């Protein structure tokens, strides 16, 4: 079938802006807790380890509701379910401003995780309904830009709110931050309900010929993929390769969430003010965004997936180790930047593996399970960093832990790539006109 990059580009320009802004709102509400901690921990009397557990427990609620939420998305449709997720978690994120001690903090974070469950894997599954395999790494990369951009934009804004809003109407700066930054999620929930197209066959922004071409292109790819073996939901959840993907996702989420939640405190340790911390924290996030796009595009051009996922994790490990072993704030920031960029470069290619192996409801269930189990890393990463910080009095040991975790994840990707060598081969090179 002749390639039509113009149709892919048209679909991307219509869909990606909506889901990028929605994911930006999601990740901002997930990680702004790191900036709240600059003053909230003292107000609530939380130690570093208590904060780490409270921040990470978000993922226990997330894990518990992930799989049923993603199956509900398949049943009710992406637009309705993703819109519901955005509205409910935005409300709960705003309610974090009302916590007064450790138990209330833990309860709200647990409920916030349950509310957000299903969003990320639901979006990944939704994108497989729109974009053929050879375009997915770049599309996943563009979508994932929302993660570092939540720090590039959110970090200075969060620092500014915490610094300047303290005492307004009797509320602390961190309370204002939660209230103000909850609004984008609620707004985007209604935008999704009104504007997110469901499938190519029902997309009114495409012409009839464009709808037909894109639908047939995706159906032909799905049929070719299923001809190698069609997975039931049960078979998908028990496949050793899917289980290995779960382990890899643990490493990915451990790194992504660990640096997102703790980066403000890593940087604050350089002796900066809250406002300065906000701007400096944006530097690693900016390079993380650049790495996502560069590596994702290169992976699509070459068709190589394994080293485009494993290699950046090895680079990340080297960066965190560098930051751990230096006493220089400048070298420490360079190391943190390399560590963040490595995780960013790896992340879009991770999700190529499950979408190559699975289709249909099995893909929805498999991706949900991978992301759900991977979210365990979101609990243990911040928690272990907090425990190490309390035990050692510094962040060097925590950064060594992150370096080891990233190196082990890279090794697991190489094993997965070997086991999927019949599926992850050189892909046809997409046309340069695609976004």
C-alpha positions in Angstrom: 0.0 0.0 0.0 1.3 3.4 -0.9 2.4 5.6 2.0 0.4 8.8 2.7 2.6 10.8 5.1 0.3 13.8 4.5 -2.6 11.9 6.2 -0.4 10.8 9.1 0.7 14.5 9.5 -2.9 15.7 9.4 -4.0 13.2 12.0 -1.0 14.1 14.2 -1.7 17.8 14.1 -5.3 17.1 15.1 -4.7 14.6 17.9 -1.3 15.2 19.5 -1.9 18.8 20.7 -4.9 17.6 22.8 -3.3 14.6 24.4 0.1 16.4 25.0 -1.6 19.2 26.9 -3.7 16.6 28.8 -0.6 14.6 29.7 1.2 17.8 30.7 -1.6 18.5 33.2 -1.5 14.9 34.4 2.2 14.9 35.0 2.2 18.4 36.5 -0.3 17.2 39.1 1.7 14.0 39.7 5.1 15.7 40.3 4.4 19.2 41.6 4.5 17.5 45.0 8.3 17.8 44.7 8.0 21.6 44.9 5.4 21.5 47.6 7.9 19.6 49.7 10.2 22.6 49.8 7.9 24.1 52.4 5.1 21.6 53.0 7.3 19.0 54.7 8.1 21.4 57.5 4.5 22.6 57.8 3.3 19.0 58.1 6.2 17.7 60.1 7.3 15.1 57.5 10.7 13.5 57.3 12.3 12.7 54.0 11.3 9.1 54.2 7.7 9.9 55.2 7.5 12.3 52.2 8.9 9.7 49.9 6.4 7.1 51.0 3.5 9.6 50.8 4.5 10.8 47.4 5.0 7.3 46.1 1.8 5.8 47.5 0.1 7.5 44.6 1.1 4.5 42.6 -0.6 2.0 44.8 -4.0 3.5 44.0 -2.8 3.8 40.4 -1.8 0.1 40.2 -5.0 -1.2 41.8 -7.2 0.6 39.2 -5.1 0.5 36.1 -6.2 -2.7 34.4 -10.0 -2.2 35.0 -9.7 1.4 33.9 -8.0 0.5 30.6 -10.6 -2.2 29.9 -13.3 0.4 30.6 -11.7 2.7 28.1 -12.1 0.0 25.4 -15.7 -0.5 26.4 -16.8 3.1 26.7 -14.4 4.8 24.2 -11.4 6.9 24.6 -13.0 10.3 24.5 -15.5 9.6 27.4 -13.1 7.7 29.6 -10.0 9.9 29.2 -12.2 13.0 29.8 -13.6 11.4 33.0 -10.1 10.6 34.2 -8.9 14.2 33.7 -11.8 15.8 35.6 -11.7 13.5 38.6 -8.0 13.6 39.2 -8.0 17.4 38.7 -10.5 17.7 41.5 -8.5 15.4 43.8 -5.2 17.2 43.0 -6.8 20.5 44.2 -8.0 18.8 47.4 -4.3 18.1 48.2 -4.2 21.7 49.4 -6.4 20.6 52.4 -4.0 18.0 53.9 -2.9 18.7 57.4 -0.8 15.6 58.5 0.8 12.4 57.2 -2.4 10.3 57.2 -4.4 12.9 55.2 -1.5 13.4 52.8 -1.3 9.6 52.2 -5.1 9.2 51.7 -5.3 12.0 49.1 -2.3 10.8 47.2 -3.8 7.2 47.2 -7.1 8.5 45.8 -5.3 10.7 43.2 -3.5 7.6 41.9 -6.8 5.7 41.6 -8.4 8.7 39.7 -5.5 8.9 37.2 -5.3 5.1 36.6 -5.7 4.2 33.0 -4.7 7.5 31.5 -1.2 6.8 30.1 -1.8 3.2 28.9 -5.2 4.3 27.5 -3.4 7.0 25.5 -0.8 4.6 24.2 -3.6 2.2 23.1 -5.5 5.0 21.6 -2.5 6.0 19.5 -2.2 2.5 18.1 -5.7 3.1 16.6 -4.4 6.1 14.7 -0.7 5.6 13.8 1.0 2.7 11.9 3.9 1.1 13.6 6.6 2.8 11.6 5.5 6.2 12.8 4.9 5.3 16.5 8.3 6.0 18.1 8.2 9.6 16.9 4.5 10.0 17.9 5.2 8.5 21.3 8.2 10.8 21.7 6.2 13.9 20.8 3.4 12.8 23.2 6.0 12.1 26.0 7.4 15.6 25.7 4.7 16.5 28.1 6.7 14.8 30.9 9.8 17.1 30.7 7.7 20.1 29.7 5.8 19.7 32.9 9.1 20.5 34.6 10.4 23.0 32.0 7.3 25.1 32.4 5.9 23.8 35.7 9.1 24.0 37.7 9.6 27.8 37.5 5.8 28.4 37.8 5.6 26.1 40.9 8.6 27.7 42.4 7.1 31.1 41.8 3.8 30.2 43.3 5.4 28.6 46.4 7.6 31.6 46.9 5.2 34.5 46.2 1.8 33.2 47.2 2.7 32.3 50.8 0.3 33.9 53.2 -2.3 35.1 50.7 -5.7 34.6 52.2 -4.0 32.7 55.1 -2.9 29.8 52.8 0.7 28.5 52.4 2.4 28.8 49.0 2.3 25.0 48.5 -1.5 25.1 49.1 -2.0 27.7 46.4 0.2 25.7 44.0 -2.1 22.6 44.3 -5.2 24.7 43.8 -3.9 26.7 40.8 -2.3 23.7 39.1 -5.3 21.5 39.4 -7.3 23.7 37.0 -5.6 22.6 33.7 -6.6 18.9 34.3 -10.3 19.8 34.8 -10.3 22.1 31.7 -8.6 19.5 29.5 -11.2 16.9 30.7 -13.9 18.9 29.0 -11.7 19.6 25.9 -11.2 15.9 25.5 -15.0 15.2 25.8 -15.7 17.8 23.2 -12.8 17.6 20.7 -10.9 14.3 20.8 -11.7 12.2 17.7 -12.5 8.5 18.5 -11.3 6.5 15.5 -10.1 7.2 11.9 -13.4 5.9 10.5 -15.4 8.5 12.4 -13.0 11.4 12.1 -14.8 14.3 10.5 -11.5 16.3 9.9 -10.4 13.7 7.3 -11.9 13.4 3.9 -13.7 10.1 3.0 -10.7 8.9 1.0 -8.3 9.8 3.8 -10.5 8.0 6.4 -10.6 4.9 4.1 -6.8 4.9 3.5 -5.8 5.2 7.1 -8.4 2.6 8.3 -7.3 0.1 5.7 -3.6 0.8 6.4 -4.1 0.1 10.1 -6.3 -2.9 9.5 -3.8 -4.5 7.1 -1.0 -4.0 9.7 -3.1 -5.4 12.4 -4.0 -8.5 10.3 -0.3 -9.1 9.4 0.6 -8.8 13.1 -2.1 -11.2 14.2 -1.2 -13.7 11.5 2.0 -14.5 13.5 -0.3 -15.3 16.5 -3.3 -13.7 18.0 -3.2 -13.1 21.7 -6.2 -13.5 24.0 -6.2 -11.2 27.1 -5.2 -14.2 29.3 -2.4 -15.3 27.0 -1.1 -11.8 26.7 -0.9 -11.3 30.5 1.0 -14.6 30.9 3.5 -14.2 28.1 7.1 -14.2 29.4 7.9 -11.3 27.0 5.1 -9.2 28.5 6.3 -10.0 32.0 9.8 -8.9 31.0 8.3 -5.6 29.6 6.7 -5.2 33.1 10.1 -5.4 34.7 11.5 -2.8 32.2 8.6 -0.5 32.9 9.5 -0.7 36.6 12.9 0.7 35.8 11.5 3.4 33.4 8.9 4.6 36.0 11.4 4.4 38.8 13.8 6.7 36.9 11.2 9.1 35.5 9.3 9.5 38.8 12.3 9.5 41.0 14.0 12.4 39.3 10.7 14.2 38.7 9.7 14.1 42.4 13.1 14.6 43.9 14.8 16.8 41.3 13.8 20.0 43.1 15.4 18.8 46.3 18.5 17.5 44.5 18.9 21.0 43.0 17.9 22.8 46.2 20.9 21.1 47.9 23.2 23.3 45.8 22.1 26.1 48.1 19.6 27.9 45.9 16.4 29.7 46.8 13.0 28.2 45.9 12.6 30.4 42.9 16.2 29.7 41.7 15.5 26.0 42.2 12.5 26.2 39.9 14.5 27.7 37.0 17.5 25.4 37.4 15.3 22.3 37.7 14.0 23.1 34.2 17.4 22.6 32.7 17.5 18.7 32.9 13.9 18.6 31.9 14.6 20.6 28.7 17.4 18.2 27.7 15.1 15.3 28.5 12.6 16.7 26.0 15.2 17.2 23.3 16.4 13.6 23.8 12.9 12.2 23.4 12.4 13.8 20.0 15.9 13.2 18.6 16.1 9.5 19.7 12.5 8.8 18.7 12.9 10.2 15.2 16.2 8.4 14.7 14.6 5.1 15.8 11.9 5.5 13.2 14.3 6.4 10.5 16.6 3.5 11.1 13.9 1.0 12.2 16.2 -0.1 15.1 14.5 -0.3 18.4 16.5 -2.3 21.0 19.6 -0.1 21.2 17.6 3.0 20.9 16.0 1.9 24.2 18.9 0.2 26.0 21.6 2.7 25.0 20.0 5.8 26.5 19.5 4.0 29.8 23.2 3.2 29.9 23.9 6.9 29.3 21.5 7.8 32.1 23.3 5.4 34.5 26.6 7.2 33.7 25.0 10.6 34.3 23.6 9.7 37.7 26.9 8.1 38.7 28.7 11.3 37.7 26.3 13.4 39.8 26.8 11.1 42.8 30.5 11.1 42.8 31.2 14.9 42.3 31.2 17.6 44.9 30.9 20.4 42.3 27.4 21.8 41.8 28.1 22.5 38.1 29.3 18.9 37.5 26.4 17.6 39.6 23.9 19.5 37.4 25.6 18.2 34.3 25.3 14.6 35.6 21.6 15.1 36.5 21.0 16.5 33.0 22.7 13.5 31.4 20.7 11.2 33.6 17.4 12.8 32.8 18.2 13.0 29.0 19.0 9.3 28.9 15.6 8.4 30.4 13.9 10.7 28.0 15.6 9.2 25.0 14.7 5.7 26.0 11.1 6.2 26.9 9.3 6.5 23.5 11.0 3.3 22.3 9.9 1.2 25.3 6.3 1.3 24.2 7.1 0.0 20.7 7.6 -3.5 22.1 4.1 -4.2 23.5 2.4 -2.5 20.6 4.4 -4.7 18.2 3.5 -7.9 20.0 -0.1 -7.3 20.9 -3.3 -6.0 19.2 -6.9 -5.2 20.1 -8.2 -5.9 23.6 -5.1 -7.9 24.4 -3.0 -4.8 23.6 -5.2 -2.7 25.9 -4.9 -5.3 28.7 -1.2 -5.9 28.2 -0.2 -2.3 28.0 -2.3 -1.6 31.1 -0.6 -4.5 33.0 2.8 -3.3 31.9 2.2 0.2 33.0 0.4 -0.9 36.2 3.3 -3.2 37.3 5.8 -0.6 36.1 4.1 1.9 38.4 5.5 -0.1 41.3 8.7 1.7 40.4 6.9 5.0 41.0 6.3 3.9 44.6 9.7 2.3 45.3 11.8 4.9 43.5 10.8 8.0 45.5 10.5 5.9 48.7 14.0 4.4 48.4 15.5 7.8 47.6 13.9 9.2 50.7 15.1 6.3 52.9 18.7 6.6 51.6 18.6 10.4 52.1 17.5 10.0 55.7 20.1 7.2 56.3 23.1 9.0 54.7 22.3 12.7 55.1 22.9 13.3 51.4 21.8 12.4 47.9 24.9 10.6 46.7 23.7 7.2 47.7 20.3 7.8 46.1 21.9 8.7 42.8 24.0 5.6 42.8 20.8 3.6 43.4 19.3 5.3 40.3 22.4 4.6 38.2 22.3 0.9 39.1 18.5 0.7 38.4 19.0 2.3 34.9 21.9 -0.1 34.0 19.8 -3.1 35.0 16.9 -1.9 33.0 19.2 -1.5 29.9 20.3 -5.2 30.4 16.6 -6.3 30.5 15.9 -4.5 27.3 18.7 -6.3 25.5 17.3 -9.6 26.7 13.8 -8.6 25.5 15.2 -7.5 22.1 16.8 -10.9 21.7 13.6 -12.7 22.5 11.6 -10.6 20.0 14.2 -10.6 17.2 11.7 -12.1 14.8 9.3 -9.1 15.4 11.6 -6.2 16.1 13.5 -6.1 12.8 14.3 -3.2 10.5 11.1 -1.4 9.6 10.4 0.3 6.3 11.7 3.9 6.3 8.8 6.4 6.7 8.5 9.3 4.4 10.3 12.4 5.5 7.1 14.5 5.3 5.7 12.9 8.4 5.8 15.1 11.5 
